[in-house]
Amino acid sequence: MSPKYESLLSDALHLAVKEREMLAEQLDLSVLGLSETELVNAWASLSENRFREYKDGAAVVFEVKDVIDEARARNQR
């Protein structure tokens, strides 16, 4: 990686957790090419569609316990 990248990464890793979260969000938006409003609208639309599918019985639904158990099993492999 370039020296500039290494310097930026080092600086970023010394930020407080909340500041790193904010930086990551802004970088993510810049990579996606979306404004914050566009991203919020996209998530709202996605969640509304998924909820509609759930209500209509079209969504595959899993019990939380089963999902957690499967994740733990995969991490032990």
Secondary structure, 3 states (H helix, E strand, C coil): CCHHHHHHHHHHHCCCHHHHHHHHHHHHHHHHCCCHHHHHHHHHHHHHHHHHHHHHCCCCCCCHHHHHHHHHHHHHC
